[in-house]
Amino acid sequence: MTATSAHQPTRADGILARRRLLEAALPLFASKGYQQTSTREIADAAGANLAAINYYFGDKAGLYRAVFSESLCADQSASPLDNAAGQPLEAILTGFFHDFLAPLKNGAPVDLVMRLHFRELLDPSGVLGQEHDAELAAVYTALVELLTQHLGLAGIDADIQRLAHSIIGLALPYYVARDLIDRVSAELLADAATVDVLADRLASYALTMIGSERQRRQTGSTT
C-alpha cells in the first residue's frame, strides 16, 4: 500500500492561511503604515512564508488593498446624511456621529481598521488610488450640502467648507489619537454607553458651531 500524507491540503486550509495573513497585516499596517511595513514582518507574524503573500494576494499592494476591502467594519448601509430629508438638524447630526463612532464599540480589530483608514488619509500610501479619497469625499460633500440647505444659502462658499471640515474634525481625534486618549482619558471610550454619550456631545458641539456661523452671517461679520 502506498503511504499517504497525514494531512492533505484542502480549500479550508487556504482560507485559513489567507485569513491569517490579513489578520497579521492589519495591526502592522495600522501602526506603521504601508511603506514601513515589510512583507517579512507580515509573513513572520502570520507564521507563513513570503511566497504565501504572493500566492494569495499577488504582492504587498494586493494584500494592503485586501485589508481595506475586507475590513471587519465594512458597512454598506446608508449614512444618516443620505437620509436627511425632513429630519431636524439635531437628529441628523446625532445620527451622523453615532454612525461615525460606532466602530469604536466593536473592539480591537475594527478599531485597527479605522486607524488604518485614517492613517491612509493622513499619510496616503498611493496604493489605493482615488478609492479611499472618494469615500471620505462623499461624507464631506453630503455634509456641505446639508449645511448649505440648513443655512438657506444660494451656494457653497469657503466658510461652509470650513464648517464642514471642522464638524468632521470633531470626531477624528478619537481614532487618530486613540492611544493618547486611552492614556489620559480612557473613560471617554470605556464602553458602548460612553461612546454613545460622546456621539451625543459631539452633535451638540456641532449644533453650536452651526449656530455661531448663522449668527456671524446675520450680523455681517467677516471675522
C-alpha positions as CSV (number, residue, x, y, z in Angstrom):
1,M,0.0,0.0,0.0
2,T,1.3,3.4,-0.9
3,A,2.0,5.7,2.0
4,T,-0.2,8.8,2.1
5,S,0.4,12.1,3.7
6,A,-1.1,12.6,7.2
7,H,-2.7,15.8,6.1
8,Q,-3.8,16.7,2.6
9,P,-4.2,20.5,2.0
10,T,-7.8,21.5,1.5
11,R,-9.6,24.6,0.4
12,A,-10.3,25.3,4.1
13,D,-6.6,25.4,4.7
14,G,-6.1,28.0,2.1
15,I,-8.9,30.2,3.5
16,L,-7.4,30.0,7.0
17,A,-3.9,30.8,5.7
18,R,-5.2,33.8,3.8
19,R,-7.1,35.0,6.8
20,R,-4.0,34.7,9.0
21,L,-2.1,36.9,6.6
22,L,-4.9,39.5,6.7
23,E,-5.1,39.4,10.5
24,A,-1.3,39.7,10.8
25,A,-1.1,42.6,8.3
26,L,-3.8,44.7,9.8
27,P,-2.1,45.8,13.0
28,L,1.2,46.2,11.3
29,F,-0.2,48.4,8.5
30,A,-2.3,50.3,11.1
31,S,0.6,51.1,13.4
32,K,3.5,51.5,10.9
33,G,1.9,52.4,7.6
34,Y,2.3,50.8,4.2
35,Q,5.8,51.9,3.4
36,Q,7.3,51.0,6.8
37,T,5.8,47.5,7.0
38,S,7.7,44.7,5.3
39,T,6.3,41.6,3.8
40,R,8.8,39.7,6.0
41,E,7.2,41.1,9.1
42,I,3.8,40.2,8.0
43,A,4.8,36.7,7.0
44,D,6.5,36.1,10.3
45,A,3.6,37.4,12.3
46,A,1.2,35.1,10.3
47,G,3.5,32.1,10.7
48,A,3.8,31.9,6.9
49,N,6.4,32.1,4.3
50,L,6.9,35.1,1.9
51,A,5.6,33.2,-1.0
52,A,2.2,32.9,0.6
53,I,1.7,36.7,0.3
54,N,2.3,36.5,-3.5
55,Y,0.2,33.4,-3.8
56,Y,-2.9,34.8,-2.1
57,F,-2.6,38.5,-2.9
58,G,-0.2,38.9,-5.7
59,D,2.1,41.2,-3.8
60,K,2.3,43.6,-0.8
61,A,0.0,46.1,-2.5
62,G,-2.6,43.5,-3.2
63,L,-2.5,42.5,0.5
64,Y,-2.9,46.1,1.5
65,R,-6.0,46.5,-0.8
66,A,-7.5,43.3,0.6
67,V,-7.1,44.6,4.2
68,F,-9.2,47.6,3.2
69,S,-11.8,45.9,1.1
70,E,-12.3,43.0,3.5
71,S,-12.2,45.1,6.7
72,L,-14.2,43.9,9.6
73,C,-16.0,47.2,9.9
74,A,-17.2,47.5,6.3
75,D,-20.7,48.7,6.4
76,Q,-22.6,49.4,3.2
77,S,-25.7,50.9,4.9
78,A,-26.6,54.4,4.0
79,S,-25.2,57.2,6.1
80,P,-27.6,59.3,8.1
81,L,-26.5,62.2,5.9
82,D,-28.0,60.4,2.9
83,N,-31.4,60.1,4.6
84,A,-31.7,63.6,6.0
85,A,-34.8,64.8,4.1
86,G,-37.4,66.2,6.5
87,Q,-35.5,65.4,9.7
88,P,-34.4,68.0,12.3
89,L,-30.8,69.1,12.1
90,E,-30.1,67.8,15.6
91,A,-31.4,64.3,14.8
92,I,-29.3,64.2,11.6
93,L,-26.1,65.2,13.3
94,T,-26.7,62.9,16.2
95,G,-27.2,60.0,13.8
96,F,-24.1,61.0,11.9
97,F,-21.9,61.0,14.9
98,H,-23.4,57.7,16.3
99,D,-22.7,56.1,12.9
100,F,-19.2,57.6,12.6
101,L,-18.2,56.5,16.1
102,A,-19.9,53.1,16.1
103,P,-16.7,51.1,15.2
104,L,-15.2,52.3,18.5
105,K,-17.7,50.0,20.3
106,N,-16.6,46.8,18.5
107,G,-13.2,46.0,19.9
108,A,-9.6,46.0,18.7
109,P,-9.9,44.6,15.1
110,V,-12.4,47.2,14.0
111,D,-10.5,49.9,15.8
112,L,-7.4,48.8,13.9
113,V,-9.2,49.0,10.6
114,M,-10.4,52.5,11.4
115,R,-6.9,53.6,12.4
116,L,-5.7,52.2,9.1
117,H,-8.3,54.2,7.2
118,F,-7.3,57.4,8.9
119,R,-3.6,56.7,8.5
120,E,-4.3,56.4,4.8
121,L,-6.0,59.8,5.0
122,L,-3.1,61.5,6.8
123,D,-0.2,59.6,5.1
124,P,-1.5,58.2,1.8
125,S,0.2,55.0,0.6
126,G,-0.5,55.7,-3.1
127,V,-1.7,52.1,-3.3
128,L,-5.5,52.8,-3.2
129,G,-5.6,55.4,-5.8
130,Q,-8.7,57.5,-5.6
131,E,-10.9,54.9,-3.9
132,H,-10.3,56.0,-0.3
133,D,-10.4,59.7,-1.1
134,A,-13.8,59.2,-2.8
135,E,-15.3,57.5,0.2
136,L,-14.3,60.3,2.5
137,A,-15.2,63.0,0.0
138,A,-18.8,61.6,-0.2
139,V,-19.2,62.2,3.6
140,Y,-17.8,65.7,3.3
141,T,-20.0,66.5,0.2
142,A,-23.2,65.3,1.9
143,L,-22.4,67.5,5.0
144,V,-21.7,70.6,2.9
145,E,-25.0,70.2,1.1
146,L,-26.8,69.7,4.4
147,L,-25.2,72.9,5.9
148,T,-25.9,74.9,2.8
149,Q,-29.5,74.0,2.8
150,H,-30.0,74.4,6.5
151,L,-28.5,77.9,6.5
152,G,-30.5,78.9,3.4
153,L,-27.6,79.7,1.2
154,A,-27.7,80.1,-2.5
155,G,-24.5,78.2,-2.9
156,I,-21.4,76.8,-1.3
157,D,-18.7,79.2,-0.1
158,A,-15.4,78.9,1.8
159,D,-17.0,79.3,5.2
160,I,-19.4,76.4,4.6
161,Q,-16.4,74.3,3.6
162,R,-14.5,75.3,6.7
163,L,-17.5,74.5,8.9
164,A,-18.0,71.0,7.3
165,H,-14.3,70.1,7.8
166,S,-14.5,71.4,11.4
167,I,-17.6,69.3,12.2
168,I,-16.0,66.1,10.8
169,G,-12.8,67.0,12.7
170,L,-14.7,66.8,16.0
171,A,-14.7,63.0,15.7
172,L,-11.4,62.3,14.0
173,P,-9.2,62.6,17.2
174,Y,-11.0,59.6,18.8
175,Y,-9.5,57.5,16.0
176,V,-6.2,59.1,15.0
177,A,-5.2,59.9,18.7
178,R,-6.7,56.8,20.3
179,D,-3.5,55.8,22.0
180,L,-3.3,59.3,23.7
181,I,-7.0,59.2,24.7
182,D,-6.6,55.8,26.2
183,R,-3.7,57.1,28.3
184,V,-5.1,60.4,29.5
185,S,-8.9,59.9,29.5
186,A,-9.7,56.3,28.9
187,E,-13.2,56.7,30.4
188,L,-14.3,58.5,27.3
189,L,-14.2,55.3,25.3
190,A,-14.6,52.8,28.1
191,D,-17.7,51.0,26.6
192,A,-20.6,51.3,24.2
193,A,-22.5,53.6,26.5
194,T,-19.7,56.1,26.8
195,V,-19.3,56.1,23.0
196,D,-23.0,56.9,22.7
197,V,-22.6,59.8,25.1
198,L,-19.6,61.1,23.1
199,A,-21.7,61.0,19.9
200,D,-24.5,63.0,21.6
201,R,-22.0,65.6,22.9
202,L,-20.3,66.0,19.5
203,A,-23.7,66.6,17.9
204,S,-24.4,69.3,20.5
205,Y,-21.0,70.9,19.8
206,A,-21.6,70.8,16.1
207,L,-25.0,72.5,16.5
208,T,-23.3,75.2,18.5
209,M,-20.8,75.7,15.7
210,I,-23.6,75.9,13.1
211,G,-25.5,78.4,15.3
212,S,-22.3,80.6,15.6
213,E,-21.9,80.6,11.8
214,R,-25.5,81.5,11.3
215,Q,-25.1,84.4,13.7
216,R,-21.9,85.6,12.0
217,R,-23.7,85.7,8.7
218,Q,-26.7,87.5,10.1
219,T,-24.5,90.2,11.6
220,G,-22.3,90.5,8.5
221,S,-19.2,89.8,10.4
222,T,-16.1,88.9,8.4
223,T,-14.1,87.5,11.3
